[in-house]
Amino acid sequence: LVPPQHSHMHLLTKQYSTYMSPEPPVSSLDAASIGFIIIIDRRKDKWSSVKASLSRIAGAFPGNLQLVLVLRPSRFFQRAIADLGIKLHKDDFKMKVPIVMLNSLSDLHGYVDKGQLTRELGGSLEYCHSQWIHHRTAIENFAMTVKTTAQMLQKFGTDLAETELPNDVQCTKDLLTAHTDKHNNLKDELKLALRQGTTLFGCIKEQAAKSENHELNPDEMENQTTVERLLAQLDETENAFEQFWCKHHLKLEQCLQLRHFEQDFREVKVSLDSLMESLTSLSDIGDCVARVEHLLKELKTLEEKAQVIEKAQLHALHGDQLIQSNHYAVDSIRPKCVELRRVCDDFSNESKKKTDVLTKSLQIHMGIDKWCESGIYLLASQAVDKCQSQEGAESALTDIENFLDSVEKNQLTELRNLHNQYNNISLHVLKALKRLEDVQEMFEKRHVSLKRLSAKQTRPIQPVAPRPESSPKRPSLKNTPRTTGNQQRELEVFITKLNYAEDDELNRSHDEFFCLCRHIMTELIETERLYVEELQSIMEGYFAEMNNAELSHLLPPSLENKRDVLFGNLPEIYEFHNRTFLMELENCAEKPELVGTCFLKRKEELQVYEKYCQNKPRSEVLWRQCGDSLFFQECQKKLDHKLSLDAYLLKPVQRITKYQLMLKEMLKCSKGQGMAELEEALATMLDIIKSVNDSMHQIAITGFEGNLSELGKLLMQGSFNVWTDHKKGHSKVKDLARFKPMQRHLFLYDKMLLFCKKREETSDGHEKTPSYSFKHSLKMSAVGITENVKGDSKKFEVWYNGREEVYIIQAPSMDVKNMWVSEIRKVLTGQLEACRAALYVLTFSQMHQKSLDNFIFFIMTMILFTFQGEVLKYNRLTDQSPDLSLAELENFTSNKMKVALKVWESIARWILQRVLHQILNMILFHFMCICAVTFKLNRLCLPEQNMVYSEILRLYAKILGS
């Protein structure tokens, strides 16, 4: 440290303290720990200056001081004063280190090497004091910036950690925005500090390039190290802050998702509650046909307005997605999803129940009305003159008695059955019975009169006219004839007994059903445990032993590297049942009604059996080649198995088919809770078995050059009789061989229909294995279907490319035909929806181009919606009445379609008057594209719908003519 050496340069005490301060930004920790040597150059100064410097050093230097070297004043008088003063005032300085007075630079070089001294002190150290001050000032400023930035980040992190999450969507959005803005600002501060440190580091390194030996002096090296340390500290601070911010930002986003979910849940729940209230209010079952029909209409209207059910199901699915994404509020989301699904199921079940009740009530009332009308007609049709004779009266009496018996045998039985099926409708049954009594009263009076007429009496017979239908006079219960009273009492006694019997039967049967369910559940769990034990024995006794070096010499060469072929994905099946499925079934031991939920929850994992069954034929072929080897005999002997390995490899196939049998038995004895889940679980297991069976057939297809996995899901497969017709030129010509059907095995995929020929191959005396030789295929995008073919109700048509190729397919039964027709219609309808969606996307994406294009596409979209609605009405009309004549279809077109065509014809004329001729071509092009996609629905209906195209072409020609 070299203080100023000129006498006119004086430092204040505070400035001197700052100059001497050995804080870390000025000196390194290593240098401070070693200690300091102070050199005071006062060769051209006075003793007073030397004394002042020593006093200040003694009082202001806080570091580890090792030695003080003083170059005494060079003038003789001042040197003498300095020698005397140092002796007299040495104790006044209170310094514990030696003070050495030096006469010349050569004396100084004896203490300090020249390489550590500047040129002013006779050394070789390159040193620029102004540059050193500039660098140190910049370093201290940068250090302060780093410290301030770290404090800001720490404070922001503390604020984030202490922030409570809002309870509504808007506040959460505002908080997320505010925190994001603050984070971005701090990020900018960090970038600015990094830029400052990088610039300072570059300036220090430039000194090496400017020096003669391209090296930095110790001070510059120290500065470089300090800047590097500060930059590293800043980088660590930034990384820690970013990690904390990512977690906090994710939590805020999840909070916003949760608030949206809760808000939507509340809205959907209110709508569902309102819907359930409306459904509950429809408690009446009607007392007449008109009332019941009105109630059915209201119920249907309510079901059509139940889009909230679909919205609730989608919302529950969204909740499942949040749960799967590891949302922090799983415990809050899952109950809401369960509640939504429960309310949706309650609405569906209640709606179905009310529909069944009202439908049955409608049938009863219609039957009663029909019986009453028939009775009145019978009374009115009995001629009075025929009743004057005894034979005529007896004949009429017989008709009356037979008709009265019908109400006891039919109508009363129907009413009893209705009461057995549905509760709380006794009042309505009594009302229906009252209507029967009114008609019966008329018959009883006629019956009495006819009895008097049929008896041999001398007095003249007075005929009794029937009472008018319009105003029947209902008698009181006291005046009701005996037969009616008996029926009344019979029904009342029946209902009373039925109520008691139902209670006793329910109490007794509930315990029996529960015990039976427990028994089936116990059997399911025990067989599952046995199944897992058998799989474990296979895995440990065969699968693992194939890697046993002691038994490797027993392995046949044909089995080398083919363990996966022999066992398939059996390890995956074992892990699923051992670690997951068995434990979940055991949890249902005390609550058998939950077993359906268990199967539904694991329906995706149960799909592993499909892969196993697909590999089973390859496994059997390999077993036939090496099943007699000593290796398998040795393994079987160790396991003490009575059956060979191939019998155990068949266990998974047997087990997957066993589940649906267990579920069927469980469903028979289940009442109320869990029944819907059991039914859905049974349907799921049947679908899995069907999928497994279909996949077994699919792998046997040969000769198909494409990739079957690209055809979509395999929907149906089966064998049929097939005839083909081809349209050649303008006439339809049948092939000569079409009188005899072809035997074809059809595979229906999402994108293609494959026609294959079934072949059965026998190998080595084993059972026949089917294979399917590919013949040809039809793309579903060009396929149409006709459901009914004349001559055979089991036939249907599949036609291709506008009926250029027609395939008449005969199913083995009506059920098979209906399933195939339904599935093909679903595929075609799905393609139509996809075309519509693509058209909508194309239309609205192009609407952003030009204002003129926007107007054109608006007109075309309106045309699309108009014609689409009319075509759908047209399709429904043809579906309901497939035998409509061409005149009736033309009448429908003229009444419905032509109205819309005239409207858009006027719009087209207006466009022609105001835009260029080139734009007309664009409009007509888009118009025809939209119509082509929209009327692709034509493949699902009758060929006569082509008249819609003719209407469009007529308008097209008319516009061109204009």
Secondary structure by P-SEA (a helix, b strand, c coil): ccccccccccccaaaaaaaaccccccccaaaaaabbbbbbbcccccaaaaaaaaaaaaccccccccbbbbbccccaaaaaaaaaaaaaccccccccbbbbbbccaaaaaaccccccccccccccccccaaaaaaaaaaaaaaaaaaaaaaaaaaaaaaaaaabbbbccaaaaaaaaaaaaaaaaaaaaaaaaaaaaaaaaaaaaaaaaaacccccccaaaaaaaaaaaaaaaaaaaaaaaaaaaaaaaaaaaaaaaaaaaaaaaaaaaaaaaaaaaaaaaacccccccaaaaaaaaaaaaaaaaacaaaaaaaaaaaaaaaaaaacccaaaaaaaaaaaaaaaaaaaaaaaaaaaaaaaaaaaaaaaaaaaaaaaaaaaaaccccccccaaaaaaaaaaaaaaaaaaaacaaaaaaaaaaacccaaaaaaaaaaaaaaaaaaaaaaaaaaaaaacccccbbbbbbcccccbbbbbccccccaaaaaaaaaaaaaaaaaaaaaaaaaaaaaaaaaaaaaaaaaaaaaaaaaaaaaaaaaaaacccccccccccccccccccccccccccaaaaaaaaaaccaaaaaaaacccccaaaaaaaaaccccaaaaaaaaaaaaaaaaaaaccccaaaaaaaaaacccccaaaaaaaaaaaaaaaaaaaaaaaaaccccaaaaaaaaaaaaaaaaaaaaaaaaaaacccccccccccccccbbbbbbbbbbbbcccbbbbccccccccbbbbbbcccbbbbbbbbbbbcccccbbbbbbbccccccccbbbbccccccccbbbbbcccccbbbbbbcccaaaaaaaaaaaaaaaaaaaaaaaaaaaaaaaaaccccaaaaaaaaaaaaaaaaaaaaaaaaaaaaaacccccaaaaaaaaaacaaaaaaaaaaaaaaaaacccaaaaaaaaaaaaaaaaaaaccccccccccaaaaaaaaaaaaaaaac
